[in-house]
Amino acid sequence: MKNKLLMVLLLLFAGLMISGCRQRADIVIASKPMTEQFILAEMLIALIETHTDLSVEHRSGIGGGTTNIHPAMISGDIDLYPEYTGTGWMQVLQLEFIADPTALYLAVKEAYDEEFDITWTGLYGFNNGFGIAMKRSLAESMGISTYSDLFEKGLALRFAANYDFYEREDGYPGLTATYGAAFDETFEMQIGLVYTAIGADQVDVAIIFTTDGRLEQYDLVVLEDDLNYFTSYDAATLVRNETLEKFPELLAVLEMLTGQISDAEMTNLNYQVEIEGLDPKVVALNFLNSKGLLD
């Protein structure tokens, strides 16, 4: 009996030793708990595995998003992940609003390099921030393509936004002050409900996220914020400088996504996963192949 017990203990010890000796993957990629991030992470994984010999681990859907991923980047537990300029500037650095998207990108890129030893790659090409959308057919019939058009021609339209948007100074009060007018009729509803509300003709115009897949589902058009009222949330890859020094071949691979994904393309990718039910990895691979990035 003692021998059997000893054997069991030895096997358990050996198992723990083997588990403890498992090597960390060369590259650890993180993603936030949202469809768009899953798709982008799968793109990064595919590019790295196709164009380098590096091993990759994906820590998918990390709770708390940037709040928990950023410290893990600093500590070296995570090597890279997709992030947004507005999040880096406003949430992490907690600095004042910069209206111009290019100026914001250059500022956040410089600040991260100096303060955190982290590189921002080139921008993917899309912005996932707050925006205003309406039915494409209605926008075309009224000749509305910009916020200025909307506040000139569409004040009688029914406007919807989340409750908080009406209370925040950088929400509805600031929006109407910037564009010099206010809607005749406004509604409060959760942002996740506005897409179906527009589709059902319950409201006409609403605050949305600019790459949400439901924009395509209901054929909504995102209007141009021609006075740059909203903070830009342009997406790019964040990668630790130490990781780039260790694997110098990595940066060129990450830069393959620079300028490759438009707002409309990211919206469609989200639509394929959220509405059509496709797997994020399949959607990511199909997109990369369509761009010739896995050749």
C-alpha positions in Angstrom: 0.0 0.0 0.0 2.8 2.3 0.9 4.6 1.6 -2.4 1.5 2.4 -4.3 1.0 5.6 -2.5 4.6 6.5 -3.1 4.2 5.8 -6.8 1.2 8.0 -7.0 3.0 10.8 -5.2 6.0 10.5 -7.6 3.7 10.6 -10.6 2.0 13.7 -9.3 5.3 15.3 -8.6 6.6 14.5 -12.1 3.4 15.9 -13.7 3.8 19.1 -11.8 7.5 19.3 -12.8 6.6 18.8 -16.5 3.8 21.4 -16.3 6.1 23.9 -14.6 8.8 23.4 -17.2 6.5 24.1 -20.2 8.0 27.0 -22.0 6.1 30.2 -22.6 5.2 30.8 -26.2 7.5 33.3 -28.0 4.6 35.7 -28.5 1.6 36.2 -26.2 -1.3 38.0 -27.8 -4.2 39.4 -25.8 -7.7 40.4 -26.9 -10.5 42.3 -25.2 -13.9 40.5 -24.7 -15.5 41.7 -28.0 -16.0 40.3 -31.4 -13.8 42.9 -33.2 -10.8 42.1 -30.9 -11.2 38.3 -31.5 -11.1 38.8 -35.3 -8.0 41.2 -35.1 -6.2 38.8 -32.7 -6.8 35.9 -35.1 -5.4 38.0 -38.0 -2.2 38.8 -35.9 -1.8 35.1 -35.0 -2.1 34.0 -38.7 0.3 36.6 -39.9 2.9 35.8 -37.3 2.6 32.0 -37.8 2.7 32.3 -41.6 5.6 34.7 -41.9 7.8 33.7 -39.0 8.8 30.7 -37.0 7.6 32.2 -33.7 5.2 30.3 -31.5 2.0 32.2 -30.5 -0.4 32.0 -27.5 -3.7 33.9 -27.6 -5.2 35.0 -24.3 -8.6 35.6 -25.5 -11.2 38.0 -24.2 -9.4 39.3 -21.1 -11.9 40.7 -18.6 -11.6 44.4 -18.0 -10.0 45.0 -21.3 -7.3 47.7 -21.3 -7.5 48.1 -17.5 -6.0 44.6 -17.1 -4.1 44.2 -20.4 -2.0 47.3 -20.1 -0.4 46.3 -16.7 0.3 42.9 -18.2 2.1 44.6 -21.2 4.2 46.6 -18.8 5.2 43.5 -16.8 5.9 41.5 -19.9 3.2 38.9 -19.4 1.7 40.0 -22.7 3.6 41.0 -25.8 1.1 42.6 -28.0 -2.6 43.3 -28.6 -5.0 45.5 -30.7 -5.8 48.9 -29.1 -7.5 52.2 -30.0 -5.9 55.6 -30.0 -8.7 57.2 -28.0 -8.4 54.5 -25.3 -4.7 54.9 -25.0 -4.9 58.7 -24.8 -8.0 59.2 -22.7 -8.1 56.1 -20.5 -4.4 55.1 -20.0 -2.6 58.4 -20.3 -5.6 60.4 -19.1 -4.7 63.4 -21.2 -6.8 66.1 -22.8 -8.9 65.7 -25.9 -7.1 66.0 -29.3 -9.6 66.6 -32.1 -7.4 65.8 -35.1 -7.1 62.0 -35.6 -3.5 62.2 -37.0 -2.3 64.5 -34.3 -3.8 62.1 -31.7 -2.1 59.1 -33.2 1.3 60.8 -33.3 0.9 62.0 -29.7 -0.2 58.7 -28.2 2.5 56.9 -30.2 5.2 59.2 -28.8 3.9 59.0 -25.3 3.7 55.2 -25.2 7.2 54.9 -26.5 8.6 57.3 -23.9 6.6 56.3 -20.8 5.9 52.6 -21.4 8.5 51.4 -23.9 5.7 50.3 -26.1 5.4 50.8 -29.9 2.2 51.6 -31.8 2.3 50.1 -35.2 0.7 51.9 -38.2 -3.0 52.3 -38.0 -5.2 49.5 -39.5 -7.4 52.0 -41.2 -10.6 52.0 -39.3 -12.1 54.0 -36.4 -14.3 52.3 -33.8 -15.7 55.1 -31.7 -18.9 56.9 -31.2 -20.7 58.1 -34.3 -24.1 59.1 -35.7 -26.0 56.8 -38.0 -29.3 56.7 -39.9 -31.0 54.7 -42.6 -29.0 54.9 -45.8 -32.2 55.5 -47.8 -33.3 58.4 -45.6 -29.9 60.0 -45.6 -29.7 59.9 -49.4 -33.2 61.2 -49.9 -32.5 64.2 -47.5 -29.0 64.8 -48.9 -27.3 64.2 -45.5 -23.8 62.8 -45.4 -22.1 64.9 -42.6 -23.0 66.0 -39.1 -23.3 69.6 -40.4 -25.8 68.4 -43.0 -27.8 66.7 -40.3 -27.9 69.7 -38.0 -28.9 71.9 -40.9 -31.6 69.7 -42.5 -32.5 67.0 -40.0 -33.5 68.6 -36.7 -37.1 67.3 -37.0 -35.7 63.7 -37.1 -36.1 61.6 -34.0 -32.7 61.3 -32.2 -31.8 58.5 -29.8 -28.8 57.9 -27.5 -27.9 56.2 -24.3 -29.0 58.1 -21.1 -25.4 58.9 -20.1 -24.8 60.6 -23.5 -27.3 63.3 -22.6 -25.7 63.9 -19.2 -22.1 64.1 -20.1 -20.6 67.4 -21.1 -18.7 65.7 -23.9 -22.0 64.0 -25.0 -25.2 65.7 -26.3 -24.5 69.2 -24.7 -21.1 69.4 -26.4 -22.4 67.9 -29.7 -25.2 70.4 -30.0 -22.9 73.3 -29.0 -20.3 72.3 -31.6 -22.8 72.0 -34.4 -25.0 74.9 -33.3 -28.4 73.3 -33.1 -30.4 70.7 -31.2 -33.0 68.1 -32.3 -36.7 68.7 -31.7 -37.3 65.2 -30.3 -34.9 63.0 -28.4 -35.1 59.5 -26.9 -33.1 57.6 -24.3 -32.3 54.0 -25.0 -29.4 51.6 -24.5 -26.9 51.8 -27.4 -27.4 48.2 -28.2 -31.1 48.8 -28.9 -30.8 51.8 -31.3 -29.9 49.7 -34.3 -33.2 47.7 -34.2 -35.1 50.9 -33.3 -33.9 52.6 -36.5 -34.6 49.5 -38.4 -38.2 49.4 -37.1 -38.7 53.2 -37.8 -39.1 54.0 -34.1 -36.3 56.6 -34.3 -34.5 58.1 -37.2 -31.0 59.0 -36.0 -28.8 57.5 -33.2 -25.5 57.4 -31.5 -23.8 54.1 -32.5 -20.4 52.4 -32.5 -18.9 53.0 -35.9 -17.9 49.4 -36.8 -20.8 47.6 -35.2 -22.0 44.7 -37.4 -25.6 45.7 -37.0 -25.0 48.8 -39.2 -24.7 46.5 -42.1 -27.7 44.4 -40.9 -30.0 47.4 -41.1 -28.3 49.2 -43.9 -27.4 52.2 -41.8 -24.9 54.8 -42.9 -22.4 56.4 -40.5 -22.3 60.2 -41.1 -19.1 62.1 -41.3 -18.1 64.0 -38.2 -16.8 66.9 -40.2 -15.9 69.1 -37.2 -14.1 66.2 -35.4 -16.3 66.4 -32.4 -15.9 62.8 -31.2 -12.5 61.4 -30.0 -11.0 59.1 -32.7 -10.6 55.4 -31.8 -8.3 54.4 -34.6 -7.0 50.8 -34.2 -3.4 49.6 -34.3 -1.3 46.9 -32.7 0.6 47.7 -29.5 3.8 45.7 -29.0 6.5 45.8 -26.3 9.8 47.3 -27.5 11.6 44.5 -25.7 9.7 42.0 -27.7 10.7 43.8 -31.0 14.3 43.8 -29.9 14.2 40.1 -29.1 12.4 39.2 -32.4 13.4 41.8 -35.0 11.5 40.1 -37.7 8.2 40.8 -35.9 7.6 44.5 -36.7 7.5 44.1 -40.5 4.9 41.3 -40.1 2.7 43.4 -37.7 2.9 46.3 -40.1 1.3 44.2 -42.8 -2.1 45.2 -41.4 -1.3 49.0 -41.7 -4.0 50.6 -43.9 -5.6 47.3 -44.7 -9.0 47.5 -42.9 -11.5 50.3 -43.6 -14.5 51.1 -41.4 -16.8 49.4 -43.9 -14.6 46.3 -44.0 -14.4 46.0 -40.2 -18.1 46.5 -39.9 -18.6 43.6 -42.4 -16.2 41.4 -40.5 -18.1 42.0 -37.3 -21.3 41.3 -39.2 -20.1 38.0 -40.4 -19.4 36.9 -36.8 -22.2 38.5 -34.9 -25.1 38.2 -37.4 -24.1 35.3 -39.6 -22.5 33.3 -36.8 -19.2 32.6 -38.5 -16.1 31.7 -36.5 -13.7 34.7 -35.9 -10.7 32.7 -37.1 -12.4 31.7 -40.3 -13.5 35.3 -40.9 -9.9 36.6 -40.2 -8.3 34.0 -42.5 -10.7 34.7 -45.3 -10.0 38.4 -45.1 -6.2 38.0 -45.0 -6.4 35.7 -48.0 -8.5 38.2 -49.9 -5.8 40.8 -49.3 -3.0 38.5 -50.3 -1.4 38.8 -46.9 -0.8 35.1 -46.3 0.9 34.5 -49.6 
